[in-house]
Amino acid sequence: MPIEFMYDKNGLTAAISGEIDHHAAAEMRIMTDGELERAMPRTLTFDMRGVTFMDSSGVGLILGRARTMKRWGGRIRITAPSGRVEKMLKLSGLAPLIVKSGKEGEKNA
């Protein structure tokens, strides 16, 4: 499965692996929205350590979930993006959502 969900005291973590292209992003959107509707967590963390490729569809996936979380008064975080994925996130204006190791409580949206 390209996305695995885990719950803990910090909310919901969506661990993504593989490529996030148009097809994969559509599937991940459906799965993530279902988990969000079911659990309504205060924090959604995208763990991107397993992502090998991401295009603008991945950016759209994150932006859409960020809007949902903001409507609910929650926040979204991104952890462990590869160098290429981090560059894409920065170019897209999503850099403030990236949480560096050891600074988990500092950045949120």
N, C-alpha and C positions, 0 to 999 in steps of 0.2 A: 504494500500500500504506500502511496507517495506521501501520506500524511498520517501521523499518529498523534492521538490526543491523550494528554495526561493532566490530571487534576491534582493540585496541592493547595497549601494555605495561601499561595500567591494568586490562585485563579486557574485559568486554563492555559496550557501550553500546547501549541500545535507544532510538532516536530516534522519538518518537511525534508524530503530527500528526493534526489534526482533533478530533473529539469522542470522548470516552470515556464511552459510555453502556453499558447492559446488553449489547446486541448486540456492540458493538465490543470491550468488555472481554473477552467470552468468546472472541472470535477472537484477541485479543492474548495472552490467557492460554495458549492452545494453542501459538501461535507462540513465545512467550517460553519456555515450559516445554521445548519441543523444543530450542531453542538452548542452554538451561541444561544439559539432559541431555547434549547432544552435546559441549559445550565445558567444562563445570564450571569456570567462571571464579572467581577469588577475589573479584572485584568486579563487581557489576551496577549500571550507571548508567542511570537513566531520564532522558533528555534530553527535557524537556517544553516546550521553546520553541515547538513547533508546535501545542500543545494549545489549542483554542479553547473547550472545554467539558468538564467532568468532574463526574460525579455519584458517588454512593457505590459504584458498580460499579468506578470507577477506584481508589478507596481500597482496595477488596477485591483488585483486581489487584496493587497494590503490597504490601499486607500478606501476601498469599499467597506472593509471590516473596521477601519479606523472611524469612519463615519457612523457606523452602527454603534460602536462602543461609546463614542462621544454622545450620541443621542441618549444612551442609557446611563450616562454619567460615569462611564468606565474609562479605561485607558488601554493603549496598545504599546507593546514593546517588541523590539527585534533584537535577537541575540545571535552571536557567532556567524555573521555573514562572511563568506570568503572575500578575498580582495576584489574580485570582479563584481560580485553581487553588491558589496558595499559601495563600490564606485557607482553602480547603477542607482542605488538608493540615494546617494548623495546628489547625483545629477537630477533626480526626480524630486528633490526637496524633502526626502524622508529621513535624512541624517539625524534629526532630533529624536527619532524613535529608536535609534540604535543604542543599546545598553552595552557598554564595555564591561568586561569581567571586573568584579569588585566595585562597580558603581551602580548596582541594580536599582537603588532607590532614587537616583538622581535625575533621570530623564523619564518623562512620560508625556502623553498627549491626551 
